[in-house]
């Protein structure tokens, strides 16, 4: 594992991905991902044929879920070549015809305006510094009447403890507060903005993950286990202190 938590080709090798899925769930690479995808499908009011953009689609877990459970037409977007290739391979292997994966950055990839009925993302926007440009881009991509739903790690306050600030800086995270995201959504043109505080649930999930890691018995390399436990415990301290939150955001482009 890299010290700063940033992905590497070795970290996301086929063998490594399979090991991580043992913790997070088939086709997923982050804590609580299946639960968030299920909640999002309802918040987005997905219907058969709905055009969905999944930003930061990773291995394709949410995209496959939306396509198979809701018969949506899903476009997965990811900036990592190894994620894109692996998601494509898995989609082809399962013969899921209503999912397509694109390699690129949401701020620059040439997607047509008003292309999607719904946009989804889980904990990916913390990697994007220009949040206002991001929200304006989402507004352009969503068709009138369309909805967006995303979760992200958040700042609980403008400035946190030294430990938290070091964690965010080392991870190269660009974290916003709830209030900043709401204002950026409003300025971009979104309406019917709804926020949710998932911090307590993340605390539960991280504790469950730690217990699973401690009982994994060589499924993961010892270094990976130690790294993840240390990082998860750091997140727990940041959540407990109030420096960090985990939140969801729903909004609609009315016209």
N, C-alpha and C positions, 0 to 999 in steps of 0.2 A: 504494500500500500504506500502511495506517496504521502509525504509528511503533511502536505497542505490539503489532502483530500480530493485533489483534482484527478480526473480520469486519465488512465494511460491505456495504450494498446494491450499491454500485458494484463492489466487489471480486468479488462473487458474481453479477454480471450474466451473462446467458446467454453473451455473447461471452467474458467472462473465464473462465467455467467451462470452456468449450471449450479455451481456451489452457492452463489448468492441467492438463487431462486429457492433454495432449500429454506432460507430464512424468510424471504419476502413473498413468495408465492409464484406459481408458474407464470412466466412471461413478465414478471415485475421485478423492479430493482430498487424499491424504496419502501420504507415503513408505512403500513396502512394503505398501500396503493389499491388493492381490490376493493376495500371499503369506500375509499374516496370515489373510485370510478362508479360504483353502484349508486352512491348518493348523487353524483353529478348527472347520471342518466335521468334521474327523476327531476332534478332541478332544471335540466335543459329541456325537459318534456320531449324526449326523443320519440320519434314515430318512424315507422317503416319508410325508407327512402330519404330520411333526413340527411342533409349534407353536413358532415362534422369534420372540423379540423382539430387534431390532437397535437398540440405544440409540446415538444420534448417527449416524443412518443416512445423513446427507448426501445425495449424489446417488442413493443406492440401490444402489451397486455390490455390496456384500456381500449385501444383501437379494435382489437379482436372481440372484446366484450361488447362494445357498442354495435359492431357488425353482426355478431352471432345472436345476441340476446334481443336486439332491437331492430335488426335488419336495416341499420343505417349505412349510408355510403360514406366511408371514413377515409380521410387523408391524414397520414401520420407524418410529422415533420420533426427532424432531429439534425443537430449540427455535427454529430459524431459519425464518421464514416463506418466504424465498426458496428454501431447501433443500427444504422440504416441497413447495412448488409445483412445483419443477423435477423432483423425484423422481416425483411423481404424473404429471407430463406424460410423462416417459420411460417409466414403467410402462404408461401407457395407449397410448403410441405403439407399444410392443412387444407390447401385448396380453398382459401377464403377469397372469393372473387370481388367482394365489395369493399376491399381495403387496398389502398395504394400508399407507398411510402416515398417521401421526398427528402433528399439531403439538402439542408440549407438553414439559413438564419431567418426567422420570421420577419425581421426588420428589412431584409434585402431580397428575399426570394420573390420572384415575379408571379405572384398569385393574382388572379383577376378580382376586381372589386365586387362586393356584394355576392361572393361565391358560396358562403356557408350559412346554414341555418343555425349552427351551434359551433362554438369554439370552447375547447377544454384544455386545461393544462394543470399538471400537478407539480408544484415545487420547482418550476423551471425559471420563473421570472426573476428569481433572486440572482440569476447570472446576467441579467440585462440592466445596464446602468441607466439608460435613458427611458425611464418608465413612461413619461408623457408621450414620447414617440411611439412606444409600444402600444399604449391605449388608443392612440390615434390610428395606428395600423390595424388593431383589432376592429375598431369601429368601421374602417374602410372594408375589411374583409367580410363582416357580418351583413347578411341581407336584412332589409327592413323587416322588423318583427322578430329578428333572430336574437338568440341569447348567448351569453358567455358565462362560464363557470371556471374558476381557478382557485387553487390553494397555493399558499406560499408561507415560508418562514418570514416573520415580521419582527421589527423592533418593538419592544414593549414601551420604550421611552427613547427620546432623542439620542441620549448617550448612555451606554451601559457600563458595566464593570470593565476593568482592564482585561480580565479573562475573556469576557464576551467579545470585546472589541478586537482582541488578538485572534480569537476563533474566526470572527467574520472576515478579518483582513487576510489571515492565512488561507482561508477557503476561497478568497476572492469573491465574496458575496456582496451584492449591492442590495441592502435590506431597506424596506420602506416601513412606515407605520401604517396602521389601519386608516388613519385620517388622510394620509398622503395618497394612498391608493383610491380612496373614495373621491377625493378632490380631482385626481387625474382622470378617473372614469367619468366624472361629471363634466369636466372641461372637454373631454373627447366627444361628448354628445350622448353618452349612455344615460338611461333612466331606469327607474325601478331597481335601484342599487340596494342589495341586501348583503350584510356581512355576517359571518359566523365565527365564533371563537372556539377552535378545536384544541386549545392548549392542554386541557385536562385529558382529552382523549389521546393526544400525542404522548403525554406522560405515561399513560397506561400501555400504549403500544410499545414504547421504547423499553419499558420494564419487561414486557412480554418477550421482546426481541433479545434482551440481555439474558433472560432465563434460558431461552432457546440456544443462544450462543454458548453459554456455560455448559450446556448438556449436549453439545453437538458431536463430541467424541470423534474427532479427526475428519468430520465431513469438510471442514474448512482448515486451512493451514493455521498453525498456532499464532503466527504473526498477524494473520487476518483477523482472527478471533480477538486477540489482544487489542488491535487497532480499533475494531468496531466497538468493543466494550468501552474502551477509553473515550471514544468519540460520543457514544450514546450517553455515557455518564456525564460528559461535559454538557451535552444538550439538556439533560435533566436538570443540571445545576442552573443553567441559563433560564430554563422555564420556571424553576422554583423561585428564582430571584426576581422574575418579572422582566428581565432584560430581553427575553425572546418570547414570541408568541407564534402560534400556528393558526392561520385563519383562512376562511373561504370568502369568496366574493362572487356574487351573482349580479348580472345586469342585463339590460335589454336595449337593443336599438329599436326604438319605436318607429322611426321613419327615416 
